[in-house]
């Protein structure tokens, strides 16, 4: 994750954007499984900044479903789908 941009809306909330790039190194190749950016809303809760909402935009979302990358990514995608909820 690079190029973080934060815009404060007030003292307790902000918007955040960030470029993302994810790679998976395997003995046979290095795969790019995520290329894009995300946008988040963050809020201040008990002196800690927490993500209240996040949306991910992928430039290459079709790559995740194509072999051989798909079989390598299955467990991680399952974990994200199960655990990717905002907690405040």
N, C-alpha and C positions, 0 to 999 in steps of 0.2 A: 504494500500500500504506500503510495507516494502522493505528493502534491496535495496535501491537506489544505482545504479552505474552510474557514469557520466564520460565519456571520452571526453576530449576537443580535437577537431580537430585543432582548431586555436582560436584566441581571440574572434571570433564572431559566432562560431558554435560548437556544441557538440552532442554527442550521449548519450542517457539515457536509462537504463533498470530498471525495477522495478517489484517485485513480487506483484500480486494482489489477494485479496480474498474478496469476497462480500457475506454478509449474509443478510437474510431477517427474522426478528423476527415477528412471528404471534402468536396469542394466542394458536393455536393448535400445533405449531412446529417452529423450527428454520431451515431455508433452506439455503444451500450453493448454490448461483446462479452463482458465478464466482470464478474460481480457475485457475490460470495461471500466465502470465506475459505480460508485454507490452514493446515495444521498440519504442523510440521516437527520432526524430531529432529536435533539438532546435537551434534557431538563436537569436542573440542579435539585437533588434530593439529599437532604441531610449532609450538605457540604461535598457531595460526590456527583459528578456528571454521569447521567444514565441515558442510554439510548431509549427513546420512547417509540420511535418508528424508523425503519430502514427499508429502502427499496434499492435493489441491485439491478443494474443495467449491463447485460453482457453483449459484447460485440460478436462473440463466437459460441453462443449457447448450443448450437448444433454439435460442436466438437465433443461435448460430454456424453452424448448418446451414440457415438460411433466407436466401433472397436478399432484398435485394442484398448483405447482409453476408457471406454464405458465399463469394462469389467474391473479395471483398477479403481474407478471412482465410485462404484456402487455402494460400498460401506460408508464412505464419507457423505455422500448425498443423502443416504438414509438417516445418518446422524443429524445432518443439518435440518432435514425436514421434521425430525422428531423434536429437536432441541432449539430450533431457531425461533424462539418466541421472546418478545420483550419482557423484561422483568423489572419492575420498579419497586 
